[in-house]
Amino acid sequence: MLLATAGCRSSDMFTGPDPLAGRPRLAPDVVTLQAVIAAEENLISLYQTALDGSSPATARSPALKPLLTQHEQHLAQLRARLVQPPGTATASASATAGTASAQASPRPAPRSSGRAVAAPGHVTIARLRAAEHASATRLVQRLATVEPALAQLFASIAASDATHVTALGG
């Protein structure tokens, strides 16, 4: 009774997020990082499709395997930066995959469930070059919108993507 007369409400005794309000929104840097991860997954998918032999001329290109390996390293670096609360679904990354793949490739790719969008059956060197160029451009555009450490990683990956354009004959 003493608390009631002192003007203290039970809600005054609790601090922190409201458990009834649901999960808090992800920070803008997390959403950006998820989109960049989805775009990197799409580039890897394009390279894997190019190397699977669907186009003999593309599959024989000696430059593709080392470029794929670099993208896999980039993806590992990006994923290492992503920290999410336990139980957080990765649906936001998958939801952005469709957008990222549409931006990364000249042709729209069908959406798939849960993972990066798979590339259609035939991937040319020109398509890889265009996807690399688009990736580098998008990453540079994001530099001013993220924290410095993330901007440094994005700049490094963008520089690598730009060199991939040259390695692919662009």
ROGUKOL-143459 format. One record per residue (C-alpha): x, y, z; residue in one letter. Coordinates in pm, 1 decimal. Layout:
<lumdrens>
LUMDREN          x          y          z   resn
LUMDREN          X          Y          Z      A
...
</lumdrens>
This chain:
<lumdrens>
LUMDREN          x          y          z   resn
LUMDREN        0.0        0.0        0.0      M
LUMDREN      286.3      232.5       65.1      L
LUMDREN      386.7      220.0     -303.3      L
LUMDREN       37.0      307.7     -418.1      A
LUMDREN       18.6      607.8     -191.0      T
LUMDREN      362.3      726.9     -299.8      A
LUMDREN      246.6      748.4     -661.9      G
LUMDREN      455.9      459.2     -791.5      C
LUMDREN      307.8      244.7    -1066.0      R
LUMDREN      421.8     -111.5    -1126.0      S
LUMDREN      540.5      -15.7    -1475.4      S
LUMDREN      781.9      235.4    -1318.6      D
LUMDREN      976.8      -54.2    -1171.1      M
LUMDREN     1069.1     -204.4    -1507.9      F
LUMDREN     1317.1      -75.5    -1762.3      T
LUMDREN     1410.7     -193.5    -2108.2      G
LUMDREN     1210.8     -287.2    -2415.1      P
LUMDREN      842.3     -363.8    -2384.6      D
LUMDREN      809.2     -742.6    -2424.4      P
LUMDREN      457.4     -700.7    -2561.7      L
LUMDREN      571.3     -468.1    -2838.4      A
LUMDREN      745.1     -746.5    -3033.8      G
LUMDREN     1100.1     -746.9    -3158.5      R
LUMDREN     1264.2     -408.7    -3203.4      P
LUMDREN     1351.5     -302.2    -3556.7      R
LUMDREN     1693.8     -390.6    -3686.5      L
LUMDREN     1946.6     -109.4    -3696.6      A
LUMDREN     1996.1       51.1    -4040.5      P
LUMDREN     2352.8      -86.6    -4062.8      D
LUMDREN     2219.7     -439.3    -4003.3      V
LUMDREN     1959.2     -402.1    -4276.9      V
LUMDREN     2226.4     -265.3    -4513.0      T
LUMDREN     2462.5     -548.3    -4424.8      L
LUMDREN     2189.8     -804.3    -4491.0      Q
LUMDREN     2126.9     -652.2    -4834.8      A
LUMDREN     2499.4     -658.6    -4919.4      V
LUMDREN     2521.3    -1022.2    -4803.9      I
LUMDREN     2226.8    -1113.5    -5028.0      A
LUMDREN     2391.6     -935.5    -5323.8      A
LUMDREN     2719.7    -1120.2    -5258.8      E
LUMDREN     2530.5    -1451.3    -5242.8      E
LUMDREN     2376.4    -1365.0    -5579.1      N
LUMDREN     2717.9    -1295.3    -5734.6      L
LUMDREN     2843.1    -1629.9    -5603.9      I
LUMDREN     2538.0    -1798.2    -5753.7      S
LUMDREN     2609.0    -1635.1    -6090.7      L
LUMDREN     2970.1    -1757.1    -6084.1      Y
LUMDREN     2867.7    -2108.5    -5982.5      Q
LUMDREN     2616.4    -2120.0    -6267.1      T
LUMDREN     2880.8    -1995.4    -6511.8      A
LUMDREN     3122.3    -2263.5    -6394.1      L
LUMDREN     2873.3    -2550.5    -6401.1      D
LUMDREN     2933.0    -2601.0    -6771.4      G
LUMDREN     2604.1    -2469.4    -6907.0      S
LUMDREN     2810.0    -2253.8    -7140.5      S
LUMDREN     3134.5    -2428.3    -7240.9      P
LUMDREN     3308.5    -2102.3    -7336.3      A
LUMDREN     3227.0    -1942.1    -7001.7      T
LUMDREN     3305.4    -2252.4    -6796.4      A
LUMDREN     3653.8    -2276.0    -6954.5      R
LUMDREN     3746.8    -1920.2    -6859.7      S
LUMDREN     4045.9    -1945.2    -6622.9      P
LUMDREN     3953.1    -1620.2    -6447.3      A
LUMDREN     3623.0    -1739.3    -6302.1      L
LUMDREN     3738.0    -1976.7    -6026.5      K
LUMDREN     3972.7    -1725.6    -5854.7      P
LUMDREN     3703.0    -1456.2    -5874.4      L
LUMDREN     3447.6    -1694.3    -5721.3      L
LUMDREN     3693.7    -1770.7    -5441.4      T
LUMDREN     3732.1    -1397.9    -5368.5      Q
LUMDREN     3354.8    -1356.7    -5350.8      H
LUMDREN     3331.3    -1647.0    -5107.9      E
LUMDREN     3592.7    -1472.1    -4891.9      Q
LUMDREN     3396.1    -1146.5    -4911.3      H
LUMDREN     3081.2    -1328.6    -4804.2      L
LUMDREN     3262.5    -1476.2    -4503.1      A
LUMDREN     3386.8    -1128.9    -4404.7      Q
LUMDREN     3039.0     -981.4    -4438.2      L
LUMDREN     2873.6    -1259.8    -4240.7      R
LUMDREN     3133.4    -1221.0    -3966.1      A
LUMDREN     3012.8     -861.4    -3921.1      R
LUMDREN     2645.9     -959.5    -3889.3      L
LUMDREN     2537.9    -1003.1    -3529.0      V
LUMDREN     2173.8    -1078.3    -3466.7      Q
LUMDREN     1987.1    -1166.9    -3149.8      P
LUMDREN     1923.3    -1539.2    -3098.7      P
LUMDREN     1607.8    -1657.1    -3270.6      G
LUMDREN     1613.6    -1378.8    -3527.9      T
LUMDREN     1508.8    -1515.3    -3863.0      A
LUMDREN     1726.3    -1440.6    -4161.4      T
LUMDREN     1415.8    -1360.8    -4363.8      A
LUMDREN     1522.2     -998.2    -4401.5      S
LUMDREN     1831.4    -1106.5    -4591.9      A
LUMDREN     1623.3    -1335.8    -4809.8      S
LUMDREN     1365.9    -1065.6    -4869.4      A
LUMDREN     1635.6     -831.0    -4992.9      T
LUMDREN     1787.7    -1101.2    -5213.0      A
LUMDREN     1526.6    -1046.7    -5479.3      G
LUMDREN     1600.4     -674.1    -5487.1      T
LUMDREN     1975.1     -726.2    -5477.6      A
LUMDREN     1969.8     -980.6    -5757.4      S
LUMDREN     1755.0     -759.4    -5976.2      A
LUMDREN     2011.5     -484.1    -5931.7      Q
LUMDREN     2311.0     -714.1    -5978.3      A
LUMDREN     2203.6     -880.1    -6300.3      S
LUMDREN     2075.0     -735.8    -6624.8      P
LUMDREN     1795.8     -996.5    -6641.6      R
LUMDREN     1552.1    -1049.2    -6355.4      P
LUMDREN     1591.2    -1381.4    -6178.9      A
LUMDREN     1307.8    -1575.1    -6019.6      P
LUMDREN     1274.1    -1555.7    -5642.7      R
LUMDREN     1351.4    -1863.6    -5439.5      S
LUMDREN     1263.5    -1941.0    -5081.8      S
LUMDREN     1511.6    -1880.5    -4804.5      G
LUMDREN     1836.2    -1828.9    -4994.1      R
LUMDREN     1986.8    -1598.1    -5249.8      A
LUMDREN     1816.4    -1599.9    -5585.9      V
LUMDREN     1949.8    -1869.8    -5815.1      A
LUMDREN     2078.3    -1756.4    -6150.4      A
LUMDREN     1909.1    -1878.4    -6467.3      P
LUMDREN     2081.8    -2156.3    -6662.6      G
LUMDREN     2311.1    -1949.1    -6887.1      H
LUMDREN     2552.1    -1688.8    -6750.9      V
LUMDREN     2786.8    -1508.6    -6988.9      T
LUMDREN     3108.9    -1325.5    -6915.7      I
LUMDREN     2928.5    -1004.6    -7015.0      A
LUMDREN     2660.0    -1072.8    -6755.2      R
LUMDREN     2921.7    -1138.1    -6486.0      L
LUMDREN     3103.4     -818.7    -6583.6      R
LUMDREN     2776.5     -619.5    -6559.6      A
LUMDREN     2695.1     -775.2    -6220.6      A
LUMDREN     3044.1     -693.0    -6088.3      E
LUMDREN     3016.7     -333.7    -6211.6      H
LUMDREN     2671.3     -294.6    -6053.8      A
LUMDREN     2796.1     -439.6    -5725.6      S
LUMDREN     3094.6     -203.9    -5709.5      A
LUMDREN     2870.5       94.4    -5784.5      T
LUMDREN     2613.5        2.0    -5517.0      R
LUMDREN     2880.6      -56.7    -5254.9      L
LUMDREN     3043.1      281.3    -5320.6      V
LUMDREN     2701.6      449.5    -5294.2      Q
LUMDREN     2652.2      293.1    -4948.4      R
LUMDREN     2982.8      418.2    -4804.5      L
LUMDREN     2847.8      742.1    -4659.8      A
LUMDREN     2548.2      571.0    -4499.2      T
LUMDREN     2724.4      319.6    -4273.4      V
LUMDREN     2966.5      326.6    -3981.2      E
LUMDREN     3336.0      372.3    -4071.9      P
LUMDREN     3442.4       10.3    -4013.0      A
LUMDREN     3162.5     -118.9    -4233.5      L
LUMDREN     3236.7      149.4    -4494.4      A
LUMDREN     3597.5       32.6    -4504.0      Q
LUMDREN     3487.3     -326.8    -4569.5      L
LUMDREN     3241.5     -214.2    -4839.0      F
LUMDREN     3512.7       -0.6    -5004.0      A
LUMDREN     3751.6     -296.3    -5007.0      S
LUMDREN     3491.3     -524.7    -5164.7      I
LUMDREN     3392.3     -253.8    -5416.0      A
LUMDREN     3756.4     -215.4    -5520.2      A
LUMDREN     3781.3     -590.8    -5564.4      S
LUMDREN     3461.4     -597.0    -5771.9      D
LUMDREN     3600.7     -318.2    -5991.8      A
LUMDREN     3915.0     -522.3    -6055.6      T
LUMDREN     3693.3     -819.3    -6141.2      H
LUMDREN     3531.9     -610.2    -6415.1      V
LUMDREN     3878.5     -558.3    -6563.9      T
LUMDREN     3970.5     -926.8    -6521.7      A
LUMDREN     3654.2    -1016.8    -6712.9      L
LUMDREN     3759.8     -801.3    -7005.6      G
LUMDREN     3584.5     -478.2    -6916.6      G
</lumdrens>
